[in-house]
């Protein structure tokens, strides 16, 4: 009778076992509760993403390398101070590799081409219209088209920057290339051309002209200052602090009036973000102290050139040349304005204004430069493009609970964009890549913050739909005494 009762109760337990297995209850299952359907779905999704992300990351590492190489060649220009690199077309090599990376990375990145923000579409439209302007140029069609092809590389770098940089770590790395390259290049310019007036022609490319070199310094100072604040070690702070001093000294050596005015405005914005709002008042004191020393020791030529703007010139040779330069720029702006009236739709062609003016000088105002060479539609798109950079930053600053690194990046980008808007009114900088890079950084930072918000929202929804298992079994009372728990 005893064995019969035991067998009967054992059969009842085996009959209930499938129900207990599905319910996650019963003996042996109380310690290992079954996950809810939402949890199982999330786990399956995470596992699938982890399997996909690993080969995708490996495939895109090469594209990011060539993007970084393109940034390095453009910002650092190693061929100017490493002699054997002068025989290699580094710009063409890295530009072509970046373009091929753009083609091969299509469909493999977390962001797609359809996710490109409006500013990316504005830039694409600008380049298309510049090509049309080149083919219809009344001045020099071949030169305009050739220059537009060269300028179109910025779109490849812009799109790759947006598609490949999906984390703040990568964003800091790509900005680091620009922020570190300019101080090194300034040091090389001081060492190689300390006896050359205004450092004209010491370096090549975008740094060959003194005003262009000063403009590049102004756009890079906010990023170097951000890295100075971000550095935690003494060596890092000394390196970035020394780099800032070298850049400031180079700016005074160029004696660029527009660069100095731009630097005062950009520096004020930097000190407001990092010094006043960030409560780092030592930055304000240190900046004023270093600026005063540099002005007294290296600012003689700059003071002489600035005197032509105030009418207090004494007639020295430096002041006479500065006044002649001022008159040439004023005449160039007048010719550019009339050129826009004569060719309002498609302009005269990319980089054709020096030929059109007859003086072989660029118009020293980026807004007039792109307006006369590309037409009024291109000028409108140009303004809308940079307006989007400010809108991205404004949207980022409106977000609550920003982490310190995002706040630091947003402040540096705001100061750099202000520096461009001001400096573009005094120089032929319409095609300078640094300004387009800055807008790309704002687009990437905004996309990263938006994706983080979506991820947090999805996680919150999953946590709400997932019900925690109580660990109790509805059938434990029946069979718990007969079946051991594992």
C-alpha positions as CSV (number, residue, x, y, z in Angstrom):
1,X,0.0,0.0,0.0
2,X,2.8,2.4,0.8
3,X,4.6,1.8,-2.5
4,X,1.2,2.1,-4.4
5,X,0.6,5.5,-2.8
6,X,4.1,6.7,-3.6
7,X,3.8,5.6,-7.3
8,X,0.4,7.4,-7.6
9,X,1.8,10.7,-6.2
10,X,4.9,10.4,-8.4
11,X,2.6,10.0,-11.5
12,X,0.7,13.2,-10.5
13,X,4.0,15.1,-10.2
14,X,5.2,13.9,-13.7
15,X,1.8,15.0,-15.2
16,X,2.2,18.5,-13.7
17,X,5.8,18.8,-14.7
18,X,5.2,20.4,-18.2
19,X,2.9,23.0,-16.7
20,X,5.5,23.8,-14.1
21,X,8.2,24.0,-16.7
22,X,6.2,26.5,-18.8
23,X,5.3,28.5,-15.7
24,X,8.9,28.5,-14.4
25,X,7.7,26.9,-11.1
26,X,7.8,23.6,-9.3
27,X,10.7,21.8,-7.7
28,X,14.1,22.7,-8.9
29,X,12.9,25.8,-10.8
30,X,12.3,28.2,-7.9
31,X,16.0,29.2,-8.0
32,X,16.0,29.7,-11.8
33,X,12.9,31.7,-12.7
34,X,11.9,31.7,-16.3
35,X,12.3,35.2,-18.0
36,X,9.3,37.1,-19.2
37,X,8.6,37.3,-23.0
38,X,9.8,41.0,-23.1
39,X,13.1,40.0,-21.4
40,X,13.6,37.1,-23.7
41,X,13.0,39.3,-26.7
42,X,15.4,41.9,-25.5
43,X,18.0,39.3,-24.8
44,X,17.6,37.9,-28.3
45,X,17.9,41.3,-29.8
46,X,21.1,42.1,-27.8
47,X,22.6,38.8,-28.8
48,X,21.9,39.4,-32.4
49,X,23.3,43.0,-32.3
50,X,26.4,41.7,-30.5
51,X,27.0,39.2,-33.3
52,X,26.6,41.8,-36.0
53,X,28.5,44.7,-34.3
54,X,31.8,42.8,-34.0
55,X,32.5,42.2,-37.7
56,X,30.9,45.6,-38.5
57,X,33.3,47.3,-36.1
58,X,36.2,45.5,-37.7
59,X,35.1,46.5,-41.2
60,X,34.6,50.2,-40.3
61,X,38.0,50.5,-38.5
62,X,39.7,50.9,-41.9
63,X,37.3,53.6,-43.0
64,X,37.9,55.5,-39.8
65,X,41.7,55.2,-40.2
66,X,41.5,56.8,-43.7
67,X,39.2,59.5,-42.4
68,X,41.7,60.2,-39.6
69,X,44.6,60.2,-42.2
70,X,42.7,62.7,-44.3
71,X,42.2,65.0,-41.3
72,X,45.9,64.7,-40.4
73,X,47.2,65.5,-43.9
74,X,44.9,68.5,-44.2
75,X,45.4,69.9,-40.7
76,X,49.1,69.1,-40.0
77,X,50.6,69.2,-43.6
78,X,53.5,67.0,-42.7
79,X,55.0,67.5,-46.2
80,X,55.9,71.1,-45.2
81,X,58.5,70.1,-42.6
82,X,59.3,66.4,-43.4
83,X,61.2,66.8,-46.7
84,X,60.8,63.3,-48.2
85,X,57.0,63.5,-47.9
86,X,57.0,66.4,-50.4
87,X,57.3,63.9,-53.2
88,X,54.2,62.0,-52.2
89,X,50.7,63.3,-53.1
90,X,49.4,62.7,-49.6
91,X,46.3,64.8,-50.1
92,X,45.3,62.8,-53.2
93,X,46.1,59.4,-51.6
94,X,44.1,60.1,-48.4
95,X,41.3,61.8,-50.3
96,X,40.9,58.9,-52.7
97,X,41.1,56.3,-49.9
98,X,38.5,58.3,-47.9
99,X,36.2,58.3,-50.9
100,X,36.6,54.5,-51.4
101,X,35.9,54.1,-47.7
102,X,32.7,56.1,-48.1
103,X,31.6,53.7,-50.9
104,X,32.6,50.5,-49.1
105,X,31.0,51.6,-45.8
106,X,27.6,52.2,-47.3
107,X,25.0,50.2,-45.5
108,X,27.4,49.0,-42.8
109,X,27.3,51.9,-40.4
110,X,24.7,52.4,-37.6
111,X,23.7,55.6,-39.4
112,X,22.6,55.5,-43.1
113,X,22.8,58.1,-45.9
114,X,19.1,58.7,-45.3
115,X,20.0,59.9,-41.8
116,X,22.2,62.7,-43.1
117,X,21.0,66.0,-41.4
118,X,19.8,69.0,-43.4
119,X,23.2,70.7,-43.2
120,X,24.7,67.8,-45.1
121,X,22.1,68.2,-47.9
122,X,22.9,71.9,-48.0
123,X,26.6,71.2,-48.5
124,X,25.8,68.7,-51.3
125,X,23.6,71.3,-53.0
126,X,26.4,73.9,-52.7
127,X,28.9,71.6,-54.4
128,X,26.4,70.8,-57.2
129,X,25.7,74.5,-57.9
130,X,29.5,75.2,-57.9
131,X,29.9,72.6,-60.6
132,X,27.1,74.2,-62.6
133,X,28.7,77.6,-62.0
134,X,32.1,76.2,-63.2
135,X,30.6,74.8,-66.5
136,X,28.8,78.1,-67.2
137,X,31.6,80.4,-66.0
138,X,32.2,83.5,-68.1
139,X,35.8,83.8,-66.9
140,X,37.6,80.4,-66.7
141,X,35.6,77.2,-66.9
142,X,38.4,74.7,-66.6
143,X,39.9,76.3,-63.5
144,X,36.5,76.6,-61.8
145,X,35.6,73.0,-62.4
146,X,39.1,71.8,-61.3
147,X,38.9,73.9,-58.1
148,X,35.4,72.6,-57.4
149,X,36.5,69.0,-57.7
150,X,39.2,69.7,-55.2
151,X,36.8,71.4,-52.8
152,X,34.3,68.5,-53.1
153,X,36.6,66.4,-50.9
154,X,35.2,68.2,-47.9
155,X,31.8,66.6,-48.6
156,X,33.4,63.1,-48.5
157,X,35.1,63.9,-45.2
158,X,31.9,65.5,-43.9
159,X,29.7,62.5,-44.7
160,X,32.3,60.0,-43.3
161,X,32.5,62.0,-40.2
162,X,28.8,61.8,-39.6
163,X,28.5,58.1,-40.5
164,X,31.6,56.8,-38.7
165,X,31.7,58.8,-35.5
166,X,29.0,57.3,-33.4
167,X,30.6,57.8,-29.9
168,X,32.1,60.7,-28.0
169,X,35.4,58.9,-27.8
170,X,35.8,58.9,-31.6
171,X,34.6,62.5,-31.7
172,X,37.3,63.5,-29.3
173,X,39.9,61.6,-31.3
174,X,39.1,63.3,-34.6
175,X,39.0,66.7,-33.0
176,X,42.3,65.9,-31.3
177,X,43.9,65.7,-34.7
178,X,43.0,69.3,-35.6
179,X,43.7,70.6,-32.1
180,X,47.2,69.0,-31.9
181,X,48.2,69.7,-35.5
182,X,47.9,73.5,-35.4
183,X,50.2,74.0,-32.4
184,X,52.9,71.7,-33.9
185,X,52.6,73.5,-37.2
186,X,52.9,76.9,-35.5
187,X,56.0,75.8,-33.7
188,X,57.5,74.7,-37.0
189,X,56.6,78.0,-38.6
190,X,58.2,79.9,-35.8
191,X,61.4,77.9,-36.0
192,X,61.6,77.9,-39.8
193,X,60.5,81.5,-40.5
194,X,61.2,83.6,-37.4
195,X,63.1,86.1,-39.7
196,X,60.5,86.2,-42.4
197,X,58.0,89.1,-42.1
198,X,54.6,87.9,-41.0
199,X,55.6,84.3,-41.6
200,X,54.3,84.6,-45.2
201,X,55.0,81.6,-47.3
202,X,56.8,79.6,-44.5
203,X,54.2,76.9,-44.6
204,X,52.1,75.7,-47.5
205,X,48.4,75.1,-48.3
206,X,45.9,76.8,-46.1
207,X,48.7,78.2,-43.9
208,X,50.8,79.9,-46.6
209,X,49.2,83.4,-46.1
210,X,49.6,85.1,-42.8
211,X,45.9,85.9,-42.5
212,X,44.9,82.3,-43.3
213,X,47.3,81.0,-40.7
214,X,45.9,83.4,-38.1
215,X,42.4,82.3,-39.1
216,X,43.2,78.6,-38.6
217,X,44.7,79.4,-35.2
218,X,41.6,81.2,-34.1
219,X,39.3,78.3,-35.1
220,X,41.6,75.8,-33.3
221,X,42.2,77.6,-30.0
222,X,38.8,76.7,-28.5
223,X,39.5,73.0,-29.0
224,X,43.0,73.2,-27.6
225,X,41.6,75.0,-24.6
226,X,39.0,72.3,-24.2
227,X,41.7,69.6,-24.2
228,X,43.6,71.6,-21.6
229,X,40.6,71.5,-19.3
230,X,39.9,67.9,-20.1
231,X,43.5,66.7,-19.3
232,X,43.9,65.3,-15.9
233,X,47.6,64.8,-15.7
234,X,50.2,67.5,-15.2
235,X,52.1,66.6,-18.4
236,X,49.0,66.9,-20.5
237,X,48.1,70.2,-19.1
238,X,51.6,71.5,-19.7
239,X,51.6,70.3,-23.3
240,X,48.3,71.9,-24.1
241,X,49.1,75.1,-22.3
242,X,52.4,75.3,-24.1
243,X,50.6,74.7,-27.4
244,X,48.2,77.6,-26.7
245,X,51.1,79.9,-25.9
246,X,52.8,78.9,-29.2
247,X,49.6,79.6,-31.2
248,X,49.2,83.0,-29.5
249,X,52.8,83.9,-30.3
250,X,52.3,82.8,-33.9
251,X,49.2,84.9,-34.2
252,X,51.1,88.0,-33.0
253,X,54.0,87.2,-35.5
254,X,51.5,87.1,-38.4
255,X,50.5,90.7,-37.5
256,X,47.1,89.9,-38.9
257,X,44.6,92.6,-38.0
258,X,41.5,90.5,-38.9
259,X,43.0,87.5,-37.0
260,X,43.7,89.6,-33.9
261,X,40.1,91.1,-33.8
262,X,38.7,87.6,-34.4
263,X,40.9,86.2,-31.6
264,X,39.7,88.8,-29.1
265,X,36.0,87.9,-29.9
266,X,36.6,84.2,-29.9
267,X,38.7,84.3,-26.8
268,X,36.0,86.2,-25.0
269,X,33.4,83.5,-25.9
270,X,35.9,80.8,-24.7
271,X,36.4,82.6,-21.4
272,X,32.7,83.0,-20.9
273,X,32.0,79.3,-21.4
274,X,35.0,77.8,-19.7
275,X,36.0,80.5,-17.2
276,X,32.9,82.3,-16.1
277,X,30.1,79.7,-16.6
278,X,32.6,76.8,-15.8
279,X,33.8,78.7,-12.7
280,X,37.5,78.4,-13.8
281,X,38.4,82.0,-13.1
282,X,42.1,81.2,-13.2
283,X,41.7,80.9,-17.0
284,X,40.7,84.6,-17.3
285,X,43.6,85.8,-15.2
286,X,46.1,83.6,-17.0
287,X,44.8,84.6,-20.5
288,X,45.1,88.3,-19.7
289,X,48.6,87.9,-18.2
290,X,50.0,85.9,-21.2
291,X,48.3,88.2,-23.7
292,X,49.8,91.3,-22.2
293,X,53.3,89.8,-22.2
294,X,53.0,88.6,-25.9
295,X,51.6,92.0,-27.0
296,X,54.5,93.9,-25.4
297,X,57.2,91.5,-26.8
298,X,55.8,90.4,-30.2
299,X,53.1,92.9,-31.0
300,X,55.1,95.8,-32.5
301,X,54.2,95.1,-36.1
302,X,50.6,94.3,-35.2
303,X,50.2,97.7,-33.4
304,X,51.7,99.5,-36.4
305,X,49.2,97.7,-38.7
306,X,46.3,98.3,-36.4
307,X,47.0,102.1,-36.4
308,X,45.9,102.3,-40.0
309,X,42.4,101.4,-39.0
310,X,42.2,104.2,-36.4
311,X,43.8,106.9,-38.5
312,X,46.8,107.4,-36.1
313,X,49.5,106.1,-38.5
314,X,52.9,107.9,-38.5
315,X,53.9,107.1,-42.1
316,X,56.3,104.2,-41.5
317,X,56.9,101.6,-44.2
318,X,54.9,99.0,-42.4
319,X,52.0,101.4,-41.9
320,X,52.1,102.4,-45.6
321,X,51.9,98.8,-46.7
322,X,49.1,98.1,-44.3
323,X,47.2,101.1,-45.7
324,X,47.7,100.0,-49.3
325,X,46.4,96.5,-48.3
326,X,43.4,98.1,-46.7
327,X,42.6,100.1,-49.8
328,X,43.0,97.0,-52.1
329,X,40.6,95.0,-49.9
330,X,38.0,97.7,-50.0
331,X,38.3,97.9,-53.8
332,X,38.0,94.1,-54.0
333,X,34.8,94.1,-52.0
334,X,33.2,96.7,-54.2
335,X,34.1,94.7,-57.3
336,X,32.7,91.6,-55.7
337,X,29.4,93.3,-55.0
338,X,29.0,94.5,-58.6
339,X,30.0,91.0,-59.7
340,X,27.1,89.6,-57.8
341,X,24.8,92.1,-59.5
342,X,26.1,91.1,-62.9
343,X,26.1,87.3,-62.4
344,X,23.5,86.8,-59.6
345,X,22.4,83.2,-60.4
346,X,25.5,81.1,-61.1
347,X,28.3,83.5,-60.4
348,X,31.7,83.6,-62.2
349,X,33.0,80.3,-61.1
350,X,34.9,78.8,-58.2
351,X,38.2,80.7,-57.4
352,X,37.8,82.9,-60.5
353,X,37.5,86.3,-58.7
354,X,41.3,87.0,-58.8
355,X,41.1,86.8,-62.6
356,X,37.8,88.7,-62.8
357,X,39.0,91.6,-60.6
358,X,42.2,92.1,-62.5
359,X,44.3,92.6,-59.3
360,X,44.9,88.9,-58.8
361,X,43.8,89.0,-55.2
362,X,40.8,87.3,-53.4
363,X,38.0,89.3,-52.0
364,X,38.6,89.5,-48.3
365,X,35.1,88.6,-47.2
366,X,34.0,85.0,-47.4
367,X,30.3,85.9,-47.9
368,X,31.1,88.1,-50.9
369,X,33.6,85.5,-52.1
370,X,31.2,82.7,-52.3
371,X,28.4,85.0,-53.5
372,X,30.3,86.3,-56.5
373,X,31.9,83.0,-57.4
374,X,28.9,80.7,-56.9
375,X,25.9,83.0,-57.2
376,X,23.3,84.2,-54.7
377,X,21.6,80.8,-54.4
378,X,25.0,79.3,-53.2
379,X,25.4,82.2,-50.7
380,X,21.9,81.5,-49.3
381,X,22.7,77.8,-48.9
382,X,26.1,78.7,-47.3
383,X,24.4,80.8,-44.7
384,X,21.8,78.1,-44.0
385,X,24.6,75.5,-43.6
386,X,26.3,77.4,-40.8
387,X,23.0,78.4,-39.2
388,X,22.4,74.7,-38.7
389,X,25.5,74.4,-36.7
390,X,24.3,77.0,-34.2
391,X,20.8,75.3,-34.1
392,X,22.5,71.9,-33.3
393,X,24.3,73.5,-30.4
394,X,21.2,75.3,-29.1
395,X,19.3,72.0,-29.2
396,X,22.1,70.3,-27.3
397,X,22.3,73.0,-24.6
398,X,18.5,72.7,-24.0
399,X,18.8,69.1,-22.9
400,X,18.8,68.4,-19.2
401,X,21.5,66.8,-17.2
402,X,24.3,67.3,-19.7
403,X,27.5,65.5,-18.8
404,X,30.6,67.7,-18.4
405,X,32.2,66.4,-21.6
406,X,29.2,67.3,-23.7
407,X,29.1,70.8,-22.1
408,X,32.8,71.2,-22.8
409,X,32.5,70.2,-26.4
410,X,29.4,72.4,-27.0
411,X,31.3,75.4,-25.6
412,X,34.3,74.8,-27.7
413,X,32.2,74.3,-30.9
414,X,30.2,77.5,-30.2
415,X,33.4,79.6,-29.8
416,X,34.9,78.1,-32.9
417,X,31.8,78.8,-35.0
418,X,31.6,82.4,-33.6
419,X,35.2,82.7,-34.7
420,X,34.4,81.7,-38.2
421,X,31.4,83.9,-38.6
422,X,33.4,86.9,-37.5
423,X,36.6,86.0,-39.3
424,X,34.8,85.2,-42.5
425,X,33.8,88.9,-42.7
426,X,37.4,89.9,-43.0
427,X,39.1,87.1,-45.0
428,X,38.7,84.9,-48.1
429,X,37.9,81.8,-46.1
430,X,34.8,80.5,-47.9
431,X,36.4,77.2,-48.7
432,X,38.4,76.6,-45.6
433,X,37.7,73.1,-44.3
434,X,38.0,73.9,-40.6
435,X,34.6,75.7,-40.6
436,X,32.9,72.8,-42.3
437,X,34.5,70.3,-39.9
438,X,33.1,72.3,-37.0
439,X,29.6,72.1,-38.3
440,X,30.1,68.3,-38.8
441,X,31.2,68.1,-35.2
442,X,27.9,69.8,-34.1
443,X,25.9,67.4,-36.2
444,X,27.7,64.3,-34.7
445,X,27.4,65.6,-31.2
446,X,23.7,66.2,-31.6
447,X,23.1,62.8,-33.2
448,X,25.0,61.1,-30.4
449,X,22.9,62.8,-27.7
450,X,19.7,62.0,-29.5
451,X,20.7,58.4,-29.9
452,X,21.5,58.2,-26.2
453,X,18.1,59.5,-25.4
454,X,16.4,56.9,-27.6
455,X,18.4,54.2,-26.0
456,X,17.4,55.3,-22.5
457,X,13.7,55.5,-23.6
458,X,13.8,52.0,-25.1
459,X,15.5,50.6,-21.9
460,X,12.8,52.3,-19.8
461,X,10.0,50.7,-21.9
462,X,11.5,47.3,-21.6
463,X,11.9,47.6,-17.8
464,X,8.3,48.6,-17.5
465,X,7.0,45.7,-19.6
466,X,9.2,43.1,-17.8
467,X,7.5,41.8,-14.6
468,X,9.9,40.3,-12.0
469,X,9.3,36.7,-11.1
470,X,8.2,36.2,-7.5
471,X,10.1,32.9,-7.1
472,X,7.1,31.1,-5.6
473,X,5.6,27.9,-7.1
474,X,2.0,27.2,-7.2
475,X,2.6,23.5,-7.1
476,X,5.4,23.4,-4.5
477,X,3.0,22.4,-1.8
478,X,1.9,19.3,-3.8
479,X,5.2,17.8,-4.9
480,X,7.9,19.7,-3.2
481,X,8.2,17.0,-0.5
482,X,8.7,14.3,-3.1
483,X,11.1,15.8,-5.7
484,X,14.5,17.2,-4.7
485,X,15.3,20.8,-5.6
486,X,18.4,21.3,-7.8
